[in-house]
Amino acid sequence: MRSMLSVNPVTFMANYTYGVSLLIANVAIAISAVGYGTELLGASLSPVQIGLATIGVLWICTVANFGGARITGQISSITVWGVIIPVVGLCIIGWFWFRPDALR
């Protein structure tokens, strides 16, 4: 087993910055989810409530990951349809509103 002193500093720095970027990205995604949720549900939240809701979303995602990759994979296989169905729907329905003369 390698000791901590033999860790390459470049590798450590790459892993450290990757970890920090994941933390920032996850918080940004959770804030976006809370923002979309408040608009969808017509709720008006104070900044403290938004912060608490964001923490709640992060914890819900964390608890889902406690079950391992199988559970999160099953959740993802269901939620991906929430993306695919609207995109396909817009692609099909959009042809009825397409006007080629609008591009001239």
C-alpha positions in Angstrom: 0.0 0.0 0.0 1.3 3.4 -0.9 1.8 6.0 1.8 0.2 9.4 1.5 3.7 11.0 1.0 4.1 9.2 -2.3 1.0 10.8 -3.8 1.7 12.8 -7.0 0.9 16.5 -6.2 -0.5 17.0 -9.7 -2.9 14.1 -9.3 -3.9 15.3 -5.9 -4.6 18.8 -7.3 -6.6 17.4 -10.2 -8.7 15.3 -7.9 -9.2 18.1 -5.4 -10.4 20.6 -8.0 -12.7 18.0 -9.5 -14.2 17.4 -6.1 -14.7 21.1 -5.5 -16.3 21.5 -8.9 -18.7 18.7 -8.2 -19.8 20.3 -5.0 -20.4 23.6 -6.7 -22.2 21.9 -9.6 -24.5 19.9 -7.3 -25.5 23.0 -5.3 -26.2 24.9 -8.6 -28.4 22.0 -9.9 -30.3 21.9 -6.6 -30.9 25.6 -6.6 -32.2 25.4 -10.2 -34.5 22.5 -9.2 -35.9 24.5 -6.3 -36.3 27.5 -8.6 -38.1 25.6 -11.2 -40.2 23.8 -8.6 -41.4 27.1 -7.0 -42.4 28.4 -10.4 -44.1 25.2 -11.4 -46.1 25.1 -8.1 -46.6 28.8 -7.9 -45.0 29.1 -4.5 -43.2 32.2 -3.2 -40.3 31.4 -1.0 -38.1 33.6 1.1 -34.3 33.3 0.7 -34.1 31.2 3.9 -36.8 28.9 2.6 -35.0 28.5 -0.7 -31.8 27.7 1.1 -33.6 25.1 3.3 -35.3 23.6 0.2 -32.0 23.4 -1.6 -30.5 21.6 1.4 -33.5 19.2 1.3 -33.0 18.5 -2.4 -29.4 17.7 -1.8 -30.2 15.4 1.1 -32.9 13.6 -0.9 -30.3 13.0 -3.7 -27.7 11.9 -1.1 -30.1 9.4 0.6 -31.0 8.0 -2.9 -27.3 7.3 -3.4 -27.0 5.4 -0.2 -28.7 2.5 -1.9 -25.9 2.2 -4.4 -25.6 2.6 -8.2 -28.5 0.2 -8.8 -31.1 2.3 -7.1 -29.9 5.6 -8.6 -29.7 3.9 -12.0 -33.3 2.7 -11.7 -34.4 6.3 -10.7 -32.4 7.7 -13.6 -34.0 5.3 -16.1 -37.4 6.6 -15.0 -36.6 10.3 -14.8 -34.8 10.4 -18.2 -38.3 10.0 -19.8 -39.1 13.4 -18.2 -36.5 14.8 -20.7 -37.1 12.5 -23.7 -40.9 12.9 -23.9 -41.0 16.7 -24.0 -38.2 16.9 -26.5 -39.8 14.4 -28.8 -43.2 16.0 -28.3 -41.8 19.4 -29.2 -40.0 18.0 -32.3 -43.2 16.4 -33.6 -45.7 19.1 -32.6 -43.2 21.8 -33.7 -43.6 20.8 -37.4 -47.2 22.1 -37.3 -46.0 25.6 -36.4 -42.9 25.7 -38.6 -43.0 28.4 -41.3 -40.1 28.3 -43.8 -40.7 32.0 -44.8 -39.8 33.0 -41.2 -36.2 32.1 -42.0 -35.9 34.4 -44.9 
